[in-house]
Amino acid sequence: MSENNPVHDVITIGAGPTALSAAIYTTREDLDTVLLEKGVIGGLASITDWVDNYPGFPDGVAGLELGERLQKQAERFGAKIELAEVTGIHPKKGLVEVETTDGIKRAKTVLIATGSDYKRLGITGEDEYYARGVHFCATCDGAFYRDKKLVVVGGGNSAAQEAVFLTRYATHIDMLVRGPKMRASEVLQNEVKKHAGKITVHYNTSTDEIVGQEGKVVSVKSTHNNKSVNFPTDGVFVFIGLKPNTGFLAGSGIELDEIGLIKTDTKLQTNLPGVFCAGDVRSGATMQIASAAGEGATAALLMREYIDHLARTPQVHT
């Protein structure tokens, strides 16, 4: 084993609640554990304004605080977090090689816990004004719009929750919902109604184009009941769902389902030896922070079992 390229017991791809929870368990069992993260430690949980349904926090907890607590706990037991983007993964000589922007890393087991990212509308102006009037995180960027008008696109839980959060800053919010009703939970819909003075919900309204002028967003072109509608705005926040972060697996041979989530067996193993998957990127996941953390703990125990089996089984390298 080269000191410059050691064989780790566990590499996790991602450092969100799933990976951090797994690392708490693996490091406490003296497994050398490295977490690779290309973005924000804590994942989407850390950029969620408020988490109200995570066990142990009766009054709720800020997403950023929850992520920081998980990170501190994992690091206390010896987990190492490295900032690097994974570009490929494949088994080699009884190990798993992970290709990253920081070189190739090797491990006995790998946990894919990359979660999901925000879906985009795919309309004119969205990419051009990204981070300059178009946003996907109210907690990150809402404060830039104090005393401004905003458009929120979406009708699910995230859209409702983030729209309510943005009322702290904006003078008015036009919420554009494509269908005839919101998909958000009844609790969150009631929260939106409580802010009726600041939030106007527009049903059966598509979002067609984000219009800018002199380098900033000025309006959103929409269609409501086959009629064109223009919403003047200073910024647009898009919350239309999530997509799995599995693009880096192209060519790896790992089996995905029809929407790009990773298939696993009952032991959270993928079809590649030594490669496990847990959390929101796994096919069949419930897309909840608490269950993602639980799956991370389960994966850690199963990876320990796999490593123990490796130690007892002679390896034949080809």
C-alpha positions in Angstrom: 0.0 0.0 0.0 1.6 3.3 -1.1 1.6 6.1 1.4 0.8 8.5 -1.5 -2.2 6.4 -2.5 -3.4 4.5 0.6 -6.3 2.1 0.6 -9.0 3.5 2.8 -11.6 1.2 4.5 -14.4 3.5 3.4 -14.8 6.4 1.0 -18.2 8.2 0.8 -19.1 10.2 -2.2 -20.9 13.1 -0.7 -20.9 14.7 2.7 -24.6 15.2 3.5 -26.6 13.7 6.3 -26.4 10.2 4.9 -22.6 10.2 4.5 -22.0 12.0 7.8 -24.2 9.6 9.7 -22.4 6.6 8.1 -19.0 8.2 9.0 -20.0 8.5 12.6 -20.6 4.7 12.7 -17.6 3.6 10.6 -15.1 5.8 12.4 -16.3 4.6 15.8 -15.5 1.1 14.6 -12.0 2.2 13.7 -12.6 2.1 9.9 -10.4 4.7 8.0 -13.1 6.9 6.5 -12.8 9.7 3.9 -15.7 11.8 2.7 -15.4 13.5 -0.7 -17.6 16.5 -1.2 -17.7 18.9 -4.2 -20.1 21.4 -2.8 -21.6 22.2 0.6 -20.8 20.0 3.6 -24.2 18.9 4.9 -25.8 18.8 1.5 -29.2 20.3 0.7 -30.0 20.0 4.4 -27.5 22.7 5.2 -29.1 25.2 2.8 -32.6 24.5 4.0 -33.9 27.3 6.1 -35.6 25.2 8.8 -36.0 21.5 9.4 -39.1 20.8 11.5 -39.3 17.0 11.4 -35.9 15.7 12.4 -36.1 13.6 15.6 -34.6 15.1 18.8 -35.4 18.7 17.9 -38.9 19.4 19.2 -38.8 23.1 18.2 -37.1 22.4 14.8 -33.6 23.2 13.8 -31.9 25.4 11.2 -30.6 23.3 8.3 -27.2 24.9 8.6 -27.0 24.0 12.3 -28.0 20.4 11.7 -25.3 20.0 9.0 -22.7 21.5 11.3 -23.6 19.3 14.2 -23.4 16.2 12.0 -20.0 17.3 10.6 -18.6 18.0 14.1 -19.7 14.6 15.4 -18.2 12.7 12.4 -14.9 14.6 12.7 -14.8 14.0 16.4 -14.5 10.3 15.8 -11.9 10.8 13.1 -13.7 11.2 9.8 -11.7 13.1 7.2 -13.6 15.4 4.8 -11.9 16.4 1.5 -13.2 18.8 -1.1 -13.0 17.1 -4.5 -15.4 16.2 -7.3 -15.8 12.5 -8.2 -15.6 11.9 -12.0 -15.7 8.1 -12.1 -15.8 4.9 -10.2 -14.9 1.3 -11.0 -13.7 -1.9 -9.2 -10.1 -2.9 -9.6 -8.1 -5.8 -8.1 -10.6 -6.4 -5.3 -10.8 -2.7 -4.4 -12.8 0.2 -5.6 -11.0 3.1 -7.5 -12.6 6.5 -7.3 -11.5 9.0 -9.9 -11.5 12.6 -8.6 -10.3 16.0 -9.5 -7.7 15.4 -6.9 -6.5 12.1 -8.4 -7.4 8.5 -8.0 -8.4 7.3 -4.5 -8.8 3.6 -3.5 -11.0 1.9 -0.9 -12.3 -1.4 0.2 -15.8 0.0 0.2 -17.5 3.0 -1.3 -20.8 4.6 -0.2 -22.5 6.7 -2.9 -24.5 9.3 -1.0 -24.6 12.2 -3.5 -28.3 13.0 -2.9 -30.1 15.2 -5.3 -29.9 18.7 -6.8 -32.4 21.3 -7.8 -34.3 20.8 -11.0 -34.3 23.6 -13.5 -37.0 25.0 -15.7 -35.0 24.9 -18.9 -36.3 28.2 -20.1 -34.7 31.3 -21.7 -33.0 33.5 -19.1 -32.6 30.8 -16.4 -29.0 30.1 -17.1 -28.1 33.6 -18.2 -29.2 35.1 -15.0 -28.3 32.3 -12.6 -27.1 33.9 -9.3 -27.8 37.3 -10.8 -31.6 37.2 -10.3 -32.3 33.5 -10.6 -31.8 31.4 -7.5 -32.5 27.9 -6.1 -31.9 28.6 -2.4 -33.9 31.1 -0.4 -31.7 30.7 2.7 -28.6 31.5 0.6 -29.9 34.4 -1.4 -33.1 35.7 0.1 -31.5 38.5 2.0 -30.4 40.2 -1.2 -34.1 41.0 -1.9 -35.0 43.1 1.1 -37.9 45.4 0.1 -38.1 43.9 -3.4 -40.6 42.0 -5.4 -40.1 38.3 -6.1 -41.4 35.4 -8.1 -41.4 31.9 -6.7 -41.9 29.0 -9.1 -43.4 25.7 -7.8 -46.2 24.3 -5.8 -44.7 21.6 -3.7 -43.4 21.6 -0.1 -40.1 23.3 -0.9 -41.8 26.1 -2.8 -44.3 26.7 -0.1 -41.7 26.6 2.7 -39.3 28.9 0.9 -41.9 31.4 -0.2 -42.9 31.8 3.4 -39.3 32.3 4.4 -38.8 34.9 1.7 -41.6 37.0 3.2 -39.0 38.1 5.7 -37.4 40.2 3.0 -39.7 40.7 0.0 -42.5 43.3 -0.2 -44.5 40.9 -2.4 -44.2 37.4 -3.8 -46.0 36.0 -6.9 -46.1 32.2 -6.6 -46.5 30.5 -9.9 -48.1 27.0 -9.8 -48.4 25.1 -13.0 -51.3 22.9 -11.9 -54.8 23.7 -10.6 -53.7 23.2 -7.0 -50.6 23.1 -4.8 -48.9 19.8 -4.1 -47.5 21.0 -0.7 -48.7 19.5 2.5 -51.8 21.0 4.1 -49.7 22.4 6.9 -47.5 24.3 4.5 -50.5 25.4 2.4 -52.0 26.9 5.6 -48.7 28.7 6.2 -48.8 30.2 2.8 -52.4 31.4 3.4 -51.3 33.1 6.6 -49.1 35.3 4.5 -51.8 36.2 1.9 -50.9 39.9 2.3 -47.5 39.2 0.9 -47.9 36.0 -1.2 -50.3 35.8 -4.2 -50.7 32.2 -5.6 -51.4 31.9 -9.3 -52.7 28.5 -10.4 -52.6 27.0 -13.9 -49.7 29.3 -14.6 -46.7 28.2 -16.6 -43.3 29.9 -16.4 -42.1 30.6 -20.0 -39.2 33.1 -19.9 -37.1 35.1 -17.5 -36.6 38.6 -18.9 -33.6 40.7 -18.0 -32.5 44.2 -18.7 -29.1 45.8 -18.2 -27.8 42.6 -16.6 -30.6 42.0 -14.1 -33.9 40.3 -14.0 -36.9 42.5 -14.5 -39.9 40.2 -15.2 -41.2 36.7 -15.8 -43.3 35.9 -18.9 -46.0 33.3 -18.1 -49.1 31.8 -19.6 -52.3 31.6 -17.5 -55.4 29.9 -19.1 -53.9 30.4 -22.6 -53.3 34.1 -22.0 -49.9 35.7 -21.7 -49.1 37.3 -18.3 -46.1 39.3 -17.3 -44.9 39.5 -13.7 -42.6 42.3 -12.9 -40.0 41.1 -10.4 -36.5 41.7 -9.0 -35.7 38.0 -8.7 -36.9 34.5 -9.3 -36.6 31.5 -7.0 -37.2 28.1 -8.6 -38.4 25.2 -6.5 -39.8 22.5 -8.8 -38.3 19.4 -7.4 -35.0 17.5 -7.3 -32.9 15.3 -9.7 -30.5 12.6 -8.6 -26.8 13.4 -8.6 -25.7 10.4 -10.7 -24.1 12.0 -13.8 -20.6 11.0 -12.7 -21.6 7.4 -12.9 -21.8 7.4 -16.7 -19.8 4.4 -18.0 -19.4 2.9 -14.5 -21.9 0.1 -15.1 -23.8 0.9 -12.0 -27.5 0.1 -12.6 -30.0 3.1 -12.4 -33.7 3.1 -12.4 -35.8 5.0 -15.0 -35.4 8.4 -13.4 -31.6 8.0 -12.7 -31.7 6.8 -9.1 -29.3 4.0 -8.1 -30.6 0.5 -7.7 -29.5 -1.5 -4.7 -30.3 -4.9 -3.1 -31.6 -5.4 0.5 -28.1 -4.8 1.9 -27.8 -1.4 0.1 -25.2 -2.8 -2.3 -25.2 -1.8 -6.0 -24.4 -4.3 -8.7 -20.6 -3.4 -8.4 -18.7 -5.2 -5.7 -17.9 -3.1 -2.7 -20.1 -0.2 -3.8 -23.0 0.7 -1.6 -25.6 3.4 -1.9 -27.9 5.2 0.6 -30.0 8.3 1.0 -31.9 10.4 -1.5 -29.9 9.1 -4.5 -31.0 5.5 -3.9 -34.0 4.1 -5.8 -36.8 3.6 -3.3 -35.6 6.3 -0.8 -38.2 8.3 1.0 -36.4 11.7 0.4 -36.5 12.7 4.1 -33.4 13.8 6.1 -34.2 11.5 9.0 -34.5 8.4 6.8 -31.4 9.4 4.9 -29.4 9.6 8.1 -30.8 6.2 9.2 -29.8 4.6 5.9 -26.3 6.0 6.3 -26.0 4.2 9.7 -27.4 1.0 8.2 -24.9 1.2 5.3 -22.1 1.7 7.7 -22.9 -1.5 9.5 -23.3 -3.4 6.2 -19.9 -2.1 4.9 -18.3 -3.2 8.1 -19.8 -6.7 7.5 -18.5 -6.6 3.9 -14.9 -5.6 5.0 -14.9 -8.4 7.6 -15.9 -10.8 4.9 -13.0 -9.5 2.7 -10.6 -10.2 5.5 -11.7 -13.8 5.8 -11.9 -14.5 2.0 -8.7 -15.0 -0.1 -8.8 -12.5 -3.0 -8.1 -13.6 -6.5 -7.0 -10.6 -8.6 -7.4 -10.6 -12.4 
